[in-house]
Amino acid sequence: MARETLIDSHGRRIAYLRLSVTDRCDLRCRYCRLADDKSYAKRADWLSFAEIRRLVGLFAAMGVGRVRLTGGEPLLRAGIVDLVGELAAAPGVSDLSLSTNATQLARYAARLKAAGLSRVNVSLDSLKRECVSELCGRDSLDATLAGLMAAKAAGLAPIKLNMVALQGVNDGEIESMAAFCFEHCFILRLIEAMPMGEAGRAAAYLPLDEARARLIRRFALQPCAVELGGGPARYWQTADGRGQVGFITPISQHFCASCNRVRLTVDGTLYLCLGQEHKLELRQLLRGGASDDELAAAIRLAVERKPLSHDFDAPGLNRVRFMSKTGG
């Protein structure tokens, strides 16, 4: 039965759920998680697939039709293809996508597409082997590129390539990354590093204003007339419309006023904002015998408390959780 649409106290309709299916990852991207961090959630605390299906069904009944599977690295979760098939077929789910580092994607792409996955976002911060090794903790370039090409061959589209722009690290590669994406019909999304946890705060933050200006000059970009997805990126395109670049600027030009998403971690914690600690512990409710109506009521109450904006730039305030534990 359809339930009341999710609207927060600021009039924003919540239509997008980012769902982490694991906090494990086979990389250690330095802006995401410290190399020696081993503070994983206990597997017994992970939401089961049945619990995930139940919660997604509740969100979908409240108008949250866009679902993105995240991690950690979601392709490390055993049975992920089966979960994709179940969620893709769930009533009310209109768009099912996945964020991945693509190291495992070459062997999964065709199966994910057949199961009902619509599209993928792939994290790749450099096309230089040495830079990838430095940023990710190991040389994963070949595996990621193979995954990208397998996704393209499988017909997953659009493929968006996420590049976290870091001052003095990969900022000199932004134009070459755009050219690579245009060549392969990928959509490049440039992302400002967010101060999430010690790893995020140590990242070499780069405002994207200058990079945007360089790309506009080099490729004669113009603003996209049509929105490309329901996320926070602001898109520009080439004159022929065949190449697109999105800019995600949570720090320099935040997009909080139009935020339409919430995040559910693998242990069942619902976060209302990346830059705030507002949350709802759903696992205890699920395993404590709460009815669907009780769960829906708790979710609605939490969403009503969704903050107006993040406080990344507030003095003395640090988000202590890592990005890998929040679902990206």
N, C-alpha and C positions, 0 to 999 in steps of 0.2 A: 504494500500500500504506500502510495506517495506520501511523504511527510513534508512539513513546512520547509520552504527554501531557507538555506543558511545565509543569514544576513548579520553582519556584525553591528556594533553600536554606532559605527561611523558610516553606515549605509552601503558598505561594500559587500557584494555577493560573493560567497566562497564557492568556486566552481572547479577547483584544481587541488588534488591530493597528491603529494609526493610521499611515496611509501617505501621505506627502507626494508629490504628483506634480509639483510645481513650487515654487520659492522666489520666483517673481515674484508681484507683486500690483499691482492698479491703485489701491490706497489706501495711505496711510502712517499707520496708526493709531499714535498716539504712544507707547502702551505696548508696541507690538510691534516697531517698527523706526524708527530715526532717519530723519528726512526726507531727509537727504543721503546715506544709505547706499546704496552700489552694489556691495557685495561679494557678488554673486550666484555661485552655482555655475556652472561652465562647462557649456554645453549638452552637450558631448561626455561629461561626467561624469554626466549625468542617466541614471537607469535607463531603458532602453527598455521599451516595453510588454511585449515578450517576456520580459524579465528580471523585470518586475513580476509577470507572470502566473506565472512559475516560482516566485518567492519566496512569493507568496500561496498557491500550491498546496502548497508545503512547510509553511507555517504551518498551513494548513487541515488537512493530514494529521496534524498534531500537536495538533489540537483547538482551534485558534484560528479560530473560525467567525465572529467579528464583525470586520468590516473597515470602517474609516472613511477616506475619501479626504479629504485636507487639502492645504494649501499652506503659504505663499503663498495665492493664490487658485486653487483647482483648476480652475475653469472657464476659465482662461486657457490651459490645456494643450491644444494641438491634438489632436483625436481623442478627447477625454474621454468622449464618449457611447459610442464603440466600446469603450473600456476598461471602462466600466461594464457593458456587455453581456457582455463576456468574463468579468469577475470575478463578476458575478451568476450566471453559469451554471457557475462552477467548483465541482467537487465539494467538499463540506465547508464552503462559505461559506453561512452561514445568515442573515446580516444584513449588508447593504451599505448604508452611509449616506455622507453627504457634508457637510462643513463649508464654508460659503461666506459671503462678504459680500453675496451676492445681486445685485450690480450687473449680472451677466450672466445671472441666473437666468430672467428673463422669456422669453428666447428659447430656453432649454434645458430648462425644467421638464418639459414634456410629453414630450420626447424621452428625458430621463433616466428618467422614470417608465416609459415603454414599453420601455426597455432593461433594466429590472430594478432600478433604485434603489429602496430601501425608503423612505427618509426623509431630511430635511435638517435641519441646524442652521444657523441664520442669525445672523451677528453684527450687532447693532444696539444701540448704546450710548445713543441718545437719539432722541426724536421731534421735537427742536427743530433747525431747519436750521442755526442758528449754532453750536450745540454739535457737531453732526455735522461741520461744516466744520472746526471747531477740532480735533476729535479725529482725523479721518480725512485731513486734508490737502486735502480738497475737498468740495463739496456733493454727496453721493451719496445723499441721503435719498430722493428720488423713485425712483431706480433700484432701491434696496433694497426699498422698499415695493412697487413693481411686481413685483419678483421674488418677494417673499413671497406676494402674491396669486396669481401665476401658479402657484406651488408648491401652494397650497391648491386652486386650480381643477384642477390636474393629478391631485390625489388623493394627493400625497405626504404621508404621515402616520405618526407625529405630526411636526409642525413645531415645533422648539424654537428659541426666540429667546435668544441669548446676549448678556447685558449685563454688561460689565465695570464694576463700581461704583467710582467714583473720588471721593474726598473733595473737596468744593467744586467739582466739575465737573458731575456728573450725578446726585449722590445725592438731589437734590430731585425727581427725575423717577421714582424707583423705583415709587411707588404708581401714577402715571399709566401707566407702562409695563405694570404688572401688569393694570390695567383694560383697556388696549388688547389685551393677549394674551387675557384672558378673553373679550372681545367677539368675537375672531376664532378662538377655539379653538386658540390657540397655547400652548405651554408656555414660560413664562418661566424662564430659568436665570440667576441672579445669580452673578457670579464675582469673587473677590478677585484683584486684580492681582498677578502674580508677578514677582519681581525677576530677570527673564531679560534679560541684557545691559544696556547703559547705558540703553536706552529703558525697560525694565521697572523698573529701579531708580529711575528718575526719576518714575515714575507716582505719583499721589496715592493711595496705598494706603488702603483703607477696610475695616475689619473688618465682617462682615455681621451681627453680633449685633443691633445696633440696628435695621437695616433689616428683619431678620426679625421682630423684636418689633412694629415698626410695621405690617407687612403682616398679621401675625396679628390685631392689633387691628382694622385697617381692614376686612379681608375675612373675619374669623372663620375663619381657616385652622386646619386640624388635620392631624396627620401622616398621610401616605398609608399605607394598609395594604398596598398592592401596590407593589413596586419598579417604577419606570418607566425601564427601560433598565439596561445593565450598567456604566454609568460611575460617577463619584464623587459625583454630586449627591445630596443628601438632600432629599426632596420633601415639600411640604405642599400641601393642597388645600382648596378651598371646601367648605362643608357638603354641597352637592349633587353634588360630585365633578366638576363641569364645568370647574373652573379649577385649574391646578397651578402651583406655583412651586418650582424647585429651587435649592438653595444649594450652591455649590462653594467650599470654604473651605480651600485648600491651606496657608494660613499660620496662620489663627486656630485652626482645628480640622482638622489634616491627616488624610487618609484613607489613609495609607500602608499600614496593616495589611491593608487589603482590596484593594490595588492589583492589578489583573489585566491590565495593558496594557504594551505596548512601542511604540516609535515608530521608523519607518523613514523616513529623509529621502530626498529626491529623488536624492541622489548615492550612496545605498546604505549609509548609516551607520545602524546599529541602536543606538538609545539605550534604555537600560533604565530611566531615570528622568529626569524633567524637571530635577530639582534636583541631579543628579550628572553627572559626566563619563564614567561607565562606558559603553563603546560597543564595537561590533564592525563592522569595515569589510567589508561583504559584496560591494561592487562588485568589489574586487580578486579575491575568490574566484570570483565568477561569471565574470569575464573571464579568469581564470587557468586555467580548465578544471576546476574542482572538480565532483565528481559530486554528485548529489542527497543521497546518504548523507553525504558530507563536509560539505556545506552544513548539513544537519540536525544533524550532530554539533557543528558550530561554534555554531549557534544554541542548542542545548541547553546547551553549556558556558557561553555568554554569559549565558543566562537564570539559570543556577545562581548567577551572580555578581551578580544584581540586588540592589541595596542594600536594606536594611530600610526606610530612609526618606530623604527629601530632607534637604539641609543649608542650605536657604534662610536660616535664621535663625542659622547659625554665624558668629561674628564673623570678619571678614577674608576670607570666602570669597564670591566673586562668580561667578555663571554668566556666561561671556563671550559665549555664542552668543545670537542674537536668537530670540525665539519663532517668527518667520517662517521661520527656518532649521531648526527642530526639528519642525515639523509640527503645532504646536498641542496 
